[in-house]
């Protein structure tokens, strides 16, 4: 903003921020005196705390961050440029500065911008290059010598771009444009009741939570012992966002559908009675030596008075230590474990109650497992006239899923689609598609649920399939029957 200061959310200690340098991203926690290594640079984020997200910093000596000064480029000066690059030979002799000279400049603390300017002045072929080649040369040198970093706030687009570039296997090669299509086809909005089944490190779950804005409820289905939410934690959601986030294991789906899932395993209160009994037993066990002391006192009086005082002091100290250790251990092990198990069972029952209503507003599936059994099971909990989206890296599993759904019925508007993405370079007089592009972003199977008429037979479904076939194929089928 010209004529005023920028406004927006500020960087706070404990936040999860994203570092940006060119097209490279990295999510890091904002902590004081913690060494961060990013793009062969190490620095601390202490000086960034308090600034607005989107601020650009320059790494100085000692790993400190300094605000980058905005230098206005003057356009009045005419650049000297050649007509073409035919006479330029890349023999490595055009640059007068050696590696030792550049290293000496860095050791003196000269900024990257000044080093780039000296490289330009000491290049014998810079003026003979075309204007486009000069811009490309400057951009390349700035990327190499200017340690400039921008701290941005995490979002679905930034995190999906980061994961797809750095660790695509963790998100099942889910491209950011495919994720955007999933959110649109799934009709994700505030106030929805969504079912999410994903094995993408929590990226899809975080995208749904961001779109819903903390309003509505989400039931996350997970395999194994617990859900994975590594990418979800990078979004930096406030605590109220997680109040309406529920989780339910896939291993319990069969018992929930069959009606054998019970809530009797949940204890009404944490088991405090056993702790009281154990404490009382421990106290009685510690009082036994005092009875022996009284028996020994009856035999001798003068000699045992000294022993009595020493034994009382040692026994008091031992009793206090043992009591303190016992109480701490029982509080840490007993109370914490019981409360965690009790809270987990309580959340499990809440999620089961939401699923039993069978009125979810949508279903999102993006997992490494075969989609057919997952989708056929989870559709039982989705209300009629609601959308569902299934992502898979390969087409064949979704084709099988498509066929099963047509045979089963209860769905309409089934579509199997593939997203296609191409990046463009947009610059004056040289806008064109980039030479490298993504080979594939996976496939999506989407549709809308309807009331399943259980009275329909398989023949009616086959007739519906025949009616959707082209007229030429229908004629051939009729000729075969005749």
Order of alpha helices (4+ residues) and beta strands (2+ residues): beta-beta-beta-beta-beta-beta-alpha-alpha-alpha-beta-alpha-alpha-beta-alpha-beta-alpha-beta-alpha-alpha-alpha-alpha-beta-alpha-beta-alpha-beta-beta-beta-beta-alpha-alpha
